[in-house]
Amino acid sequence: MDSEHHAGVGVDLDGVRHSRCFSVASAPGEKMLEITVKRNGDGRVSNYLVDHATRGQLVYLSPAEGEFYAQSRAPQQALLLSAGSGITPVMGVLRHWIARGELHDVVFVHYARTRADMIYAEELEALAARHAGLRVESVFTADGDQRLDDASLESMVPDLAARETWMCGPAGFMDAAEPLITARSDAPLHREHFAATR
């Protein structure tokens, strides 16, 4: 199942409104909408928000769109799989289950270049310490040739066939992950794709 849950954020720069889509990290029903913004090469909106945005500043927000969200009932077993900034919408799913008291048996696997590059590292560690139903696996690719493959997936998630999966990450990561998951599981697979606003 391909899906997205994102909101468009717009800012006026030099008299021209520029917009970009950001994945929603907050759980449904929270009073505040949370997005995670990272510097992005020549990205005008992302870099402006990181470097210059201030509390109380006017931004333009589209309604949230897409279907990448936690179901009305959390599955008994789930895999949350992400890489890089793809962790953002996956965190929204996890937070939703925790807020509803429906965190049953979740394996959260995240790939980042280094621990310093991992968004939400401390929050995930704290959540795993508080919730017996959450196991976090962090893979740091700068430590060696630690890429997602058959052996690593089998090692981290030996019971994948029983788990419904939510995943998000760069295109190459998603393209590598999907056949590995579908070869081992017939359970639903939910994916979010990053899309730029034209």
Secondary structure, 3 states (H helix, E strand, C coil): CEECCEEEEEEEECCEEEEEEEEECCCCCCCCCCECCCCCCCCHHHHHHHHCCCCCCCCEECCCECCCCCCCCCCCCEEEEEEHHHHHHHHHHHHHHHHCCCCCCEEEEEEECCHHHCCCHHHHHHHHHHCCCEEEEEEEHHHCCCCCCHHHHHHHCCCHHHCEEEEECCHHHHHHHHHHHHHHCCCCEEEECCCCCC
